[in-house]
Amino acid sequence: MDKSLYLVESPFQLLGALESIYFHKTENYGLVVRLSTKENTKQLRKMIEDLEVKTSKIIFISAYGDNQTFKKIADFKFLLWLFLNKNKYTKYFLGDYHSRYLTLLRKVCLKNKKVIYLDDGASTIRANNSFSADRFFDWFTIYDLMALPEQSIIQHDFSYIRSKIKQKVLDNSTKTVILGDKFYEVGLLSKQDSYKVLEKLMDRLQGEEVIYMAHRGESAEKLEYIREKYNIDVVKNDFPIELYGLYADKLPKSVVSFFSTALYSLQKIYPEIEVKLYRIDTTMFTSHIETYNEAYRTYEPYMEIVDLT
């Protein structure tokens, strides 16, 4: 009998795992949740509780906090457990192709095992574009990817989450939500350029009732700047935006962003919401310029993209 093990490190990866379990009607599975940061841990635990995920199926790796030795011990203990138990499972669903830890687990413990990757945002596109006929992995994904010969790609449409949302009756509001980003925090944009592109966006949204929904990786300094300069509500949710309909009574009229996988996923879950991607001049980025150009090109058939010049 098939038995699957899911290994995830972020809220979006957990969504993908739950969608796969629902899609495949999987009963015989295990779920490994690696808790690596304070914000991730908060959202992951809330999702598990609110979506009533069976805790008896879950193994937590507590790899967060300031104690680096403690984190390394937690990671090593699970690696050893997986190495000793790897033959108990027939399929392994990994949450992020670019994760160093999950890559280590795959190389040390999962040689010659069936490995399928889940999404962790638009990095799925970059990863699949790097594959060749001689070296590739299968996907369970929201993206319409071109499959290589013998590669299996299963595309899902958030059926699990939509089944949860259907249990509620939601009204529409007149508000526009800006999805925050951490371009400045991770060094892709300077602080000055980050503030400059936001100012251009706010000029485009003049006259609209705007809410700024912070990315969990954004700095407190930046969020305070936005709140004071534009006199708008800045919200930090403890759940991913894809689950907005589970907690809100009203859906926003529109959702905009400079770049966010959530725009793509929100269309699948809430087709009544208008989404719009405002394209930054990628020459402003300090790195990954072609990656973002490729991602913008990928999204063009699926949503309105406006050049922010």
C-alpha positions as CSV (number, residue, x, y, z in Angstrom):
1,M,0.0,0.0,0.0
2,D,1.2,3.5,-0.9
3,K,2.3,5.7,2.0
4,S,3.3,9.3,1.5
5,L,5.4,11.6,3.6
6,Y,5.1,15.4,3.2
7,L,7.9,17.7,4.3
8,V,7.1,21.4,4.5
9,E,8.7,24.6,5.9
10,S,6.3,27.4,5.1
11,P,2.6,28.2,5.1
12,F,2.3,28.1,1.3
13,Q,4.1,24.7,1.2
14,L,1.7,23.4,3.8
15,L,-1.2,24.5,1.6
16,G,0.3,22.5,-1.2
17,A,0.6,19.5,1.0
18,L,-3.0,19.7,2.1
19,E,-4.2,20.2,-1.5
20,S,-2.2,17.1,-2.5
21,I,-3.7,15.0,0.3
22,Y,-7.2,16.2,-0.7
23,F,-6.5,15.7,-4.4
24,H,-5.1,12.2,-4.1
25,K,-7.6,11.2,-1.3
26,T,-4.7,10.2,0.7
27,E,-5.4,8.5,4.1
28,N,-2.0,6.8,4.6
29,Y,0.4,9.7,5.1
30,G,2.7,11.5,7.5
31,L,3.3,15.3,7.6
32,V,6.6,16.8,8.7
33,V,6.5,20.5,9.6
34,R,9.8,22.3,10.1
35,L,9.4,25.4,12.3
36,S,12.3,27.7,11.3
37,T,11.2,31.3,12.1
38,K,8.9,32.9,14.6
39,E,6.5,34.2,12.0
40,N,6.4,31.0,10.0
41,T,5.8,29.0,13.2
42,K,2.9,31.2,14.2
43,Q,1.2,30.9,10.8
44,L,1.8,27.2,10.5
45,R,0.4,26.4,13.9
46,K,-2.7,28.5,13.3
47,M,-3.3,26.8,9.9
48,I,-3.0,23.4,11.5
49,E,-5.4,24.3,14.2
50,D,-8.0,26.2,12.1
51,L,-8.0,23.7,9.2
52,E,-8.2,20.8,11.7
53,V,-5.2,19.0,10.3
54,K,-4.8,15.6,12.2
55,T,-2.1,16.3,14.6
56,S,-1.5,12.6,15.0
57,K,-0.1,12.6,11.5
58,I,2.4,15.5,12.2
59,I,6.0,15.5,13.2
60,F,7.3,18.9,14.2
61,I,11.0,19.9,13.8
62,S,11.6,22.8,16.1
63,A,14.5,24.5,14.3
64,Y,14.0,28.1,15.3
65,G,15.3,30.5,17.9
66,D,18.6,32.1,18.6
67,N,20.4,28.9,19.7
68,Q,22.1,27.6,16.6
69,T,23.3,24.4,18.3
70,F,19.7,23.6,19.3
71,K,18.5,24.1,15.7
72,K,21.3,21.9,14.3
73,I,20.5,19.1,16.8
74,A,16.8,19.2,15.9
75,D,17.6,19.1,12.2
76,F,20.1,16.2,12.7
77,K,17.7,14.2,14.8
78,F,15.1,14.3,12.1
79,L,17.6,13.5,9.4
80,L,18.6,10.4,11.4
81,W,15.0,9.5,11.9
82,L,14.3,9.8,8.2
83,F,17.3,7.7,7.3
84,L,16.2,4.9,9.5
85,N,12.5,5.1,8.4
86,K,12.9,5.9,4.7
87,N,11.6,2.5,3.6
88,K,8.3,3.0,5.3
89,Y,7.1,5.4,2.6
90,T,6.7,5.0,-1.1
91,K,6.4,8.7,-2.0
92,Y,8.0,11.9,-0.7
93,F,6.5,15.3,-1.3
94,L,9.1,18.1,-0.6
95,G,8.0,21.7,0.0
96,D,10.7,23.7,-1.8
97,Y,13.2,22.7,-4.5
98,H,15.6,25.4,-3.4
99,S,15.6,24.6,0.4
100,R,19.0,23.7,1.6
101,Y,17.7,21.5,4.4
102,L,15.2,19.6,2.2
103,T,17.9,19.1,-0.5
104,L,20.2,17.7,2.2
105,L,17.5,15.2,3.3
106,R,16.9,14.2,-0.3
107,K,20.6,13.6,-1.1
108,V,21.3,11.8,2.1
109,C,18.1,9.9,2.8
110,L,16.0,9.7,-0.3
111,K,18.3,8.3,-3.1
112,N,16.3,6.2,-5.5
113,K,13.0,7.2,-3.7
114,K,10.0,8.8,-5.5
115,V,10.3,12.5,-4.8
116,I,7.6,15.0,-5.9
117,Y,8.0,18.8,-5.3
118,L,5.4,21.2,-4.1
119,D,5.2,24.9,-4.8
120,D,7.0,27.6,-2.8
121,G,6.0,30.5,-5.0
122,A,7.3,31.4,-8.4
123,S,10.6,29.6,-7.7
124,T,8.8,26.6,-9.1
125,I,9.0,28.2,-12.5
126,R,12.7,28.9,-12.2
127,A,13.4,25.3,-11.0
128,N,11.4,23.6,-13.7
129,N,13.2,25.8,-16.4
130,S,16.5,24.5,-15.1
131,F,15.6,20.8,-15.5
132,S,16.6,18.7,-18.5
133,A,15.6,15.4,-19.9
134,D,18.4,13.8,-17.9
135,R,17.7,15.5,-14.6
136,F,14.3,16.5,-13.4
137,F,11.7,16.0,-10.6
138,D,7.9,15.7,-10.7
139,W,5.6,18.5,-9.5
140,F,2.3,19.0,-7.7
141,T,1.8,22.6,-8.6
142,I,-0.6,25.5,-9.3
143,Y,1.4,26.4,-12.4
144,D,0.8,25.4,-16.0
145,L,4.3,24.0,-16.6
146,M,5.7,22.4,-19.7
147,A,6.5,18.8,-18.9
148,L,9.6,17.1,-20.1
149,P,9.4,13.5,-21.5
150,E,8.6,11.1,-18.6
151,Q,8.1,14.0,-16.2
152,S,4.8,14.0,-14.3
153,I,3.2,17.4,-13.5
154,I,-0.1,17.5,-11.7
155,Q,-1.7,21.0,-11.7
156,H,-4.2,21.7,-9.0
157,D,-6.7,24.6,-8.5
158,F,-6.9,24.8,-4.7
159,S,-9.9,22.5,-4.6
160,Y,-9.4,21.8,-0.9
161,I,-9.3,25.5,0.2
162,R,-12.2,26.3,-2.1
163,S,-14.2,23.6,-0.4
164,K,-13.6,25.3,2.9
165,I,-14.5,28.7,1.6
166,K,-17.8,27.5,0.1
167,Q,-19.0,26.9,3.6
168,K,-19.2,30.7,4.1
169,V,-21.2,33.5,2.4
170,L,-18.9,36.4,1.7
171,D,-19.9,40.0,0.7
172,N,-17.6,42.1,-1.5
173,S,-16.2,45.4,-0.2
174,T,-14.8,48.4,-2.1
175,K,-11.3,48.2,-0.7
176,T,-8.1,47.6,-2.5
177,V,-5.4,45.5,-0.8
178,I,-1.7,46.0,-1.5
179,L,0.3,42.9,-0.8
180,G,3.6,43.8,0.8
181,D,7.0,42.5,-0.2
182,K,10.4,42.1,1.3
183,F,12.5,43.3,-1.7
184,Y,14.3,45.8,0.6
185,E,14.7,43.4,3.5
186,V,16.4,40.8,1.4
187,G,18.6,43.3,-0.4
188,L,16.9,43.2,-3.9
189,L,16.0,46.9,-3.7
190,S,17.6,49.7,-1.8
191,K,15.5,51.4,0.9
192,Q,15.2,54.5,-1.4
193,D,14.1,52.5,-4.4
194,S,11.7,50.5,-2.3
195,Y,10.0,53.7,-1.1
196,K,10.1,55.2,-4.5
197,V,8.2,52.4,-6.3
198,L,5.6,52.3,-3.4
199,E,5.0,56.1,-3.9
200,K,4.4,55.5,-7.6
201,L,1.9,52.8,-6.8
202,M,0.1,55.0,-4.3
203,D,-0.2,57.7,-6.9
204,R,-1.9,55.2,-9.2
205,L,-4.4,54.3,-6.4
206,Q,-5.4,57.8,-5.5
207,G,-9.1,58.0,-4.5
208,E,-9.3,54.3,-3.6
209,E,-9.7,52.9,-0.1
210,V,-6.4,51.1,0.5
211,I,-5.2,48.6,3.0
212,Y,-1.6,47.5,3.1
213,M,-1.2,43.8,4.0
214,A,2.3,43.3,5.2
215,H,4.5,40.4,4.2
216,R,5.6,38.5,7.2
217,G,9.3,39.3,6.3
218,E,8.8,43.1,6.2
219,S,10.6,45.3,8.8
220,A,8.7,47.2,11.4
221,E,10.6,50.4,10.3
222,K,9.2,50.1,6.8
223,L,5.6,49.4,8.0
224,E,5.6,52.3,10.3
225,Y,6.9,54.6,7.4
226,I,4.0,53.4,5.2
227,R,1.4,53.9,8.0
228,E,2.6,57.4,8.8
229,K,3.3,58.7,5.2
230,Y,0.1,57.4,3.6
231,N,-2.3,57.3,6.6
232,I,-3.6,53.9,5.6
233,D,-4.3,50.7,7.6
234,V,-1.3,48.4,7.7
235,V,-2.3,44.9,8.6
236,K,-0.2,41.9,9.7
237,N,-2.2,38.7,9.3
238,D,-1.3,35.5,11.1
239,F,-2.5,33.4,8.1
240,P,-1.6,33.3,4.4
241,I,-3.6,35.5,2.2
242,E,-5.0,32.5,0.4
243,L,-7.1,31.8,3.5
244,Y,-8.5,35.3,3.7
245,G,-12.1,34.1,3.0
246,L,-12.0,31.8,6.1
247,Y,-11.5,34.7,8.4
248,A,-13.1,37.8,6.7
249,D,-16.7,38.7,6.2
250,K,-16.0,40.7,3.0
251,L,-13.6,40.2,0.1
252,P,-11.6,43.1,-1.2
253,K,-12.6,44.6,-4.6
254,S,-9.1,44.2,-5.8
255,V,-5.6,43.0,-4.8
256,V,-2.4,44.5,-6.2
257,S,1.3,43.8,-5.8
258,F,4.7,44.5,-7.3
259,F,5.3,40.8,-7.3
260,S,3.5,38.0,-5.4
261,T,2.6,34.4,-6.1
262,A,-0.6,35.2,-4.1
263,L,-2.0,37.2,-7.1
264,Y,-1.9,34.0,-9.1
265,S,-3.3,31.8,-6.4
266,L,-6.0,34.3,-5.3
267,Q,-7.5,34.2,-8.9
268,K,-8.0,30.4,-8.5
269,I,-9.6,30.7,-5.1
270,Y,-11.5,33.9,-5.4
271,P,-12.3,34.6,-9.1
272,E,-14.5,37.6,-8.2
273,I,-11.5,39.5,-7.0
274,E,-9.7,41.7,-9.5
275,V,-5.9,41.2,-9.4
276,K,-3.3,43.5,-10.9
277,L,0.5,43.2,-11.0
278,Y,2.5,46.4,-11.1
279,R,5.8,45.7,-12.8
280,I,8.9,47.3,-11.3
281,D,11.8,48.2,-13.6
282,T,13.9,45.1,-12.9
283,T,17.1,47.0,-13.6
284,M,16.6,48.5,-10.2
285,F,17.1,45.0,-8.6
286,T,20.6,44.2,-7.3
287,S,20.3,40.5,-8.5
288,H,17.9,37.9,-9.9
289,I,16.9,40.3,-12.7
290,E,16.3,37.7,-15.4
291,T,14.4,35.5,-12.8
292,Y,11.9,38.3,-12.2
293,N,11.7,39.1,-15.9
294,E,10.8,35.5,-16.7
295,A,8.3,35.4,-13.9
296,Y,6.6,38.6,-15.2
297,R,6.4,37.0,-18.7
298,T,4.9,33.8,-17.2
299,Y,2.2,35.7,-15.4
300,E,1.2,37.9,-18.4
301,P,-1.4,35.5,-19.9
302,Y,-3.1,35.2,-16.5
303,M,-3.5,38.7,-15.1
304,E,-3.2,42.4,-16.0
305,I,0.3,43.7,-15.7
306,V,0.9,47.4,-15.5
307,D,4.4,49.0,-16.0
308,L,5.2,51.2,-13.0
309,T,7.1,54.0,-14.7
